Amino acid sequence: MNSLLYLAGTVAIISTLMVITRANIVHALLYLVVSLLSVALVFFILGAPFIAALEIVIYAGAIMVLFIFVIIMLNFGYEAEKQERLWTRQAGPAGYVGPACLSAILLGELMYIVTAHPQTIAAGTISPKQVGMSLLGTYVIGVELASILLLSGLVGAYYLGQRDMNDTKKEGGHQ
């Protein structure tokens, strides 16, 4: 089991490095999804299937959809669209090979764990009350720090959006 944990951690590190180094935003988002899935697999291997499910649903699902909407809403214009097409044409299908290979490694690990070690999967159910008691009891500091981080992101997004709207008004353009 330790080797599977290290393999999932290695996939997380590699995919996170690929997120940072990619110029193409779509490829970076694909690697980010792989990174989030590998972190979820790490949680699953460590015996926290509920946290792994939350990682997949909240981060790999909802947050990634939010990122895609932000990219669409930013609408960098025709020049950025031309550059994106050029990058996609240059990379071709090879740009998607890396995330596909890393995802296949994670899927193989998960299938091995589920078939060879079924005791890893928790048999008991966790009620929402138990989750709430744990989050607002034992882990209240982490929850508060996450809320401060999210609030600062919200204030930063508002500031950047406000500045962009002021620049557009100065130019006399409409969006």
Secondary structure, 3 states (H helix, E strand, C coil): CHHHHHHHHHHHHHHHHHHHHCCCHHHHHHHHHHHHHHHHHHHHHCCCHHHHHHHHHHHHHHHHHHHHHHHHHHCCCHHHHHHHHHHHHHHCCHHHHHHHHHHHHHHHHHHHHHHHCHHHCCCCCCCHHHHHHHHHHHCHHHHHHHHHHHHHHHHHHHHHHHHHHHHHHHHCCCC
